[in-house]
Amino acid sequence: MTTAETPPQGPLTGVRVVELAGIGPGPFAAMLLADLGADVVRVDRPGGSGLAVNPAFDITNRNKRSVVVDLKSPDGPSRVLDLAERADILIEGYRPGVAERLGVGPRACHARNPALVYGRMTGWGQDGPLADRAGHDIAYIALTGTLGMIGRDDEAPAVPANLVGDYAGGSLYLVVGVLAALHHARATGSGQVVDAAIVDGASHLAAMIHGMLAAGGWQDRRSANLLDGGCPFYGTYETADGRYMAVGALEQQFYDEFVGLLGIADQAPARKDVTRWAELRETVAARFKTRTRQEWTAVFEGSDACVAPVLSLREAPHHPHLAARGTFTDHGGITQPAPAPRFSATPTAVRSGPAQPGAGTADVARDWDVPGLTQTGT
């Protein structure tokens, strides 16, 4: 097959990325870049990252190659700088100042490669009173007000895994930032530092809600608003078999179809009468408890009532719509989300499984022309 016939591997084909190994949002951001076709080299430390997952199952390391470098050894920093000199983007997730102390901070990297985009992924950011403090997703979203919005008003805030902080407020903002900076670097020849802080990203996610709060259209408490479970036609309801259905019938035409198919059209009070929302919720809840999730799924199938079954992680890949779209894929015996989003001219794919620490050393040394990577004894 000629080069012209080789299928494209994503819109970032040809972009080189160095990822200084960490856990959480940094690896996920690098995976997204790799899914989009970038050549991502993960620089693992001797002994691994400390993540309690077998590296063979760490999907966030798919589509990457790994080399092992001890940054505390005499020539460790120079090996990373050799990679940075040939890269377009570098991603690190250390506490502020650590990369500098290791000899691979922005100044050292830009001395070798002025066009490098240097992406920094932290929870608190590079400055501010908490910048040097340890933390995890839950603490970051707690301070932004985001965690306080989630859950019932009579219960503790619900923990949304680490999706809102680490990945939405962290990884995705880092990826947007480094790609915007890459665009600038290619236009001007000048790289820059991207400071991606989870507290910034998670706060930014709530931009619309802050506007509603200022306008008086959002109450600053849980389960009291249109989109936080306070509205009886936007929430979840238990079924007869102890499972759940999700309801999002916000607009009038969808609401009318919802109450009709649910069988309560003659009992439901006016949807805009907030004083009777508790009554409406009780009516909806009682009705959902009369049938199983499967039975209700069949009732709402093909309708515009905006009702869906709440599926588990293992159930989701088998849903007919997700299966038809190929939203999930199997690679190396692991069922996993397929790369997203999708591109008409440069389709993406899971090209390789999770990179095993150090397994790509010889190939990277050859492809990036960094022969020092294969040297041993230091």
MARPA-513051 format. One record per residue (C-alpha): residue in one letter; x, y, z negated. Coordinates in steps of 0.1 Angstrom, whole numbers, plus 5000, padded with zeros to 4 digits. Layout:
REM MARPA-513051
AXYZ;...
***
This chain:
REM MARPA-513051
M500050005000;T501450345010;T501450644987;A498650795006;E496550485000;T497250464963;P494150554944;P494450874924;Q494750814886;G493151134874;P493451514879;L496451544856;T498551304876;G502151444877;V501851624843;R504351504817;V503451514781;V505551434750;E503651334719;L505451334686;A503651044668;G501151114641;I497651004632;G494151144639;P493551434662;G497051454678;P496951094692;F493351134703;A494251464722;A497251284738;M494950994748;L492551234765;L495351384785;A496551034794;D493050924804;L493051224827;G496151094844;A499051264826;D502251064820;V502251064781;V505250954763;R504650894726;V507750934704;D507250684676;R509250684644;P510950374632;G508550164611;G505450304627;S502950574618;G501550424586;L498150384601;A496550064588;V495549934622;N497349684643;P498949884671;A497449644696;F493949774687;D494850144684;I492850264715;T494050624710;N497350504723;R496050364756;N497350484789;K500650594772;R504150474770;S506150464737;V509750524728;V511150504693;V513350784680;D514550844645;L514451224643;K516451214611;S519451044628;P522251264641;D521251234678;G517451194673;P516551564679;S518651574711;R516751274725;V513451454720;L514851774734;D515951584765;L512351474769;A510951824762;E513251964789;R511451744815;A507951784801;D505052014808;I503451984774;L504551874739;I502151794711;E503051764674;G500951744643;Y503351804615;R502852054586;P504152404595;G507852424595;V508552044597;A509252034634;E511652324630;R513452144602;L513751834623;G515352044651;V512452004676;G510452324669;P509252564696;R512452774697;A514652474702;C512352324729;H511952654747;A515652704748;R515752394769;N512552444788;P511052804788;A507852684807;L506952424781;V503552434765;Y504052354728;G500852234712;R500552234674;M497752034658;T496952094621;G494052114598;W494652454582;G496652624610;Q500252764612;D499553044587;G497253134558;P497253054521;L496452684527;A498852624557;D501252424537;R498652214519;A497851854526;G494351784538;H491951564559;D488951614581;I486451634553;A488251914535;Y488652114567;I484952104577;A483952164541;L485452514541;T484052604574;G480452554563;T479952284589;L479851994563;G477352184542;M474852184571;I474651814575;G472351584555;R469151614534;D468651904511;D468051674481;E471151474487;A474951534489;P476151654524;A476451354548;V479951274560;P480051264598;A483051024600;N485951234613;L484251334645;V483351694638;G486751794623;D489551584636;Y488251514671;A485651784680;G487252084661;G490751954665;S491651734695;L489251884720;Y490352244711;L493952134714;V493351984748;V491552294760;G494352514746;V497252324762;L495552294796;A494852674796;A498452744786;L499652504813;H497652704838;H499353024826;A502852854826;R502452744861;A501453084872;T504153274853;G506853034845;S506453114808;G505352854782;Q503852934748;V502852784715;V499252674711;D498052684674;A495152444672;A493652444637;I490652224628;V489252494606;D489252724636;G487752474660;A485052344636;S484052704629;H483852774666;L481552484672;A478952654650;A478952974671;M475352944681;I474152874646;H476053174632;G474153384658;M470853224646;L471853294610;A472453654617;A469153684636;G467253534607;G466453214627;W468552984605;Q468352924568;D471752874551;R470752544535;R470352184547;S467252034561;A465452364565;N466052434602;L465052324637;L468152124644;D469251984610;G466551744601;G464252004586;C461951994616;P459651684616;F459951644654;Y463751654654;G465051384632;T465251014624;Y462550774612;E462750424597;T460850144615;A459149834601;D462349634604;G464549884585;R466050034616;Y465650384630;M464350594658;A465650934668;V463151204677;G463951524696;A460651644709;L461352014706;E459452164736;Q455652164736;Q455251934766;F457651674751;Y455951714717;D452551644732;E453851334749;F455551224716;V452451254694;G450351094721;L452550784724;L453050764687;G449250754683;I448851054660;A447651324685;D444351364666;Q446051374632;A449051594638;P448851954626;A449952244649;R453752194656;K454452564649;D452752564615;V455852534593;T453752534562;R452452194573;W455752044584;A455951824553;E452451684561;L453451624597;R456651444586;E454751214563;T452351134592;V455151054616;A457050854591;A454050644582;R453350564618;F456850464626;K456850224597;T454050024614;R456249874642;T459849754647;R462549954664;Q462249724695;E458449774697;W458750154694;T461550154720;A459149974744;V456450234736;F458550524745;E460450364774;G460250574806;S458650874788;D459751234783;A458951224746;C462651254738;V462750944715;A465550694714;P466550394692;V469450454668;L471950194679;S475050064661;L478550084676;R478349724687;E474849764702;A475650084722;P477649924750;H474749694758;H472149964763;P470949944799;H471750314807;L475250304792;A475849974809;A474750104843;R476950404840;G479950214827;T480150434797;F482050154780;T484649924795;D486549614785;H490349624787;G492649374771;G489749214753;I488749534736;T485449704743;Q486050074743;P484650404757;A485650464792;P487550794800;A485351104802;P484451324819;R484251194855;F485751334886;S484651284922;A488051324939;T490451204911;P488750914893;T490150804859;A490550464844;V492050274815;R495250184832;S497050024802;G496249904767;P497650064735;A501350144738;Q503449924716;P506150114697;G509250134718;A508049914746;G508350184772;T511850294764;A513650154795;D510950274819;V510750624804;A514550654804;R514550574841;D511550764852;W512351084832;D516051054837;V516851044800;P519450764798;G520250854761;L516950694751;T518350344757;Q521550404736;T521650214703;G523550234671;T522650584661;
***
